Amino acid sequence: MDGTQLVKGVLDLAVLAVVAREDGYGYDVVRRLRAAGLEEVGDASVYGTLRRLYSAGALTSYVVPSDEGPHRKYYGINAQGRTVLETQGKTWAAFAQTMDGLLDQAGVRS
């Protein structure tokens, strides 16, 4: 199975989870997602997701000057984003539990 398709399906949830822990700028969010095990995540996908979540009202943003280049736009989660995170998190947990059960029944889980 192509992991990139799975990542696309849960990228909103993953990005919200990362910025819920700590605000971050685009590449920082990419780096943290990859460090968490989502190596397939693309830079452009994350940047687009951050912009879309911001436009949807789930994230706040602010600019921080940088001594080493252009200013960085940081994103943080707000109350609406936390609600989305909680709702999508419950949906994901139920889906994962269902898949775990199916895989157990098929005898393919270790």
C-alpha positions as CSV (number, residue, x, y, z in Angstrom):
1,M,0.0,0.0,0.0
2,D,1.2,3.5,-0.9
3,G,1.9,5.3,2.4
4,T,1.6,8.7,0.7
5,Q,-2.1,8.1,0.0
6,L,-2.7,7.3,3.7
7,V,-0.8,10.5,4.7
8,K,-2.9,12.6,2.4
9,G,-6.1,11.2,4.1
10,V,-4.9,12.2,7.6
11,L,-2.7,15.2,7.0
12,D,-5.1,17.7,8.6
13,L,-5.2,15.6,11.7
14,A,-1.4,15.1,11.8
15,V,-0.7,18.9,11.3
16,L,-3.3,19.8,14.0
17,A,-1.7,17.3,16.4
18,V,1.8,18.8,15.8
19,V,0.8,22.4,16.3
20,A,-1.4,21.6,19.3
21,R,1.8,20.6,21.1
22,E,3.8,23.6,20.0
23,D,3.3,26.4,17.5
24,G,5.5,26.1,14.4
25,Y,6.4,27.5,11.0
26,G,6.0,25.5,7.8
27,Y,9.3,23.7,7.6
28,D,9.3,23.1,11.3
29,V,6.0,21.3,11.0
30,V,7.3,19.2,8.1
31,R,10.4,18.3,10.1
32,R,8.3,17.3,13.2
33,L,5.9,15.2,11.1
34,R,8.9,13.4,9.4
35,A,10.5,12.9,12.8
36,A,7.3,11.3,14.1
37,G,7.4,8.7,11.2
38,L,5.6,10.4,8.3
39,E,8.7,10.4,6.1
40,E,6.6,10.5,2.9
41,V,5.0,13.9,3.8
42,G,5.7,16.5,1.1
43,D,6.7,20.1,1.9
44,A,4.1,21.5,-0.5
45,S,1.3,19.3,1.1
46,V,2.1,20.6,4.6
47,Y,2.3,24.2,3.5
48,G,-1.0,23.9,1.7
49,T,-2.6,22.2,4.7
50,L,-1.4,24.9,7.0
51,R,-2.9,27.6,4.7
52,R,-6.2,25.7,4.3
53,L,-6.6,25.1,8.1
54,Y,-5.8,28.8,8.7
55,S,-8.4,29.9,6.1
56,A,-10.9,27.5,7.7
57,G,-10.4,29.2,11.1
58,A,-8.7,26.2,12.8
59,L,-5.3,27.9,13.2
60,T,-4.0,31.3,14.1
61,S,-0.8,32.8,12.6
62,Y,1.8,35.3,13.5
63,V,5.1,36.5,12.0
64,V,8.5,36.2,13.9
65,P,11.6,38.0,12.6
66,S,14.5,35.8,11.7
67,D,18.2,36.8,11.9
68,E,19.1,34.2,9.3
69,G,16.7,35.1,6.5
70,P,13.1,36.1,5.8
71,H,10.6,36.3,8.6
72,R,8.8,33.1,9.6
73,K,5.1,32.7,9.7
74,Y,4.2,30.6,12.7
75,Y,0.9,28.7,13.1
76,G,-0.9,27.8,16.3
77,I,-4.0,26.0,17.1
78,N,-7.1,27.8,18.4
79,A,-10.4,26.6,20.1
80,Q,-12.0,25.7,16.7
81,G,-8.9,23.8,15.7
82,R,-8.9,21.9,19.0
83,T,-12.5,20.9,18.4
84,V,-11.6,19.7,14.9
85,L,-8.6,17.8,16.4
86,E,-10.7,16.1,19.0
87,T,-13.4,15.1,16.5
88,Q,-11.0,13.9,13.9
89,G,-8.9,12.2,16.6
90,K,-12.0,10.2,17.7
91,T,-12.8,9.3,14.1
92,W,-9.2,8.1,13.5
93,A,-9.2,6.0,16.7
94,A,-12.4,4.3,15.8
95,F,-11.1,3.6,12.3
96,A,-7.8,2.3,13.6
97,Q,-9.5,0.0,16.0
98,T,-11.7,-1.4,13.2
99,M,-8.7,-2.0,11.0
100,D,-6.8,-3.6,13.9
101,G,-9.7,-6.0,14.4
102,L,-9.9,-6.9,10.7
103,L,-6.1,-7.5,10.6
104,D,-6.2,-9.6,13.7
105,Q,-9.0,-11.7,12.2
106,A,-7.0,-12.1,9.0
107,G,-4.0,-13.2,11.1
108,V,-1.6,-10.6,9.6
109,R,-0.8,-8.6,12.6
110,S,2.2,-9.4,14.8
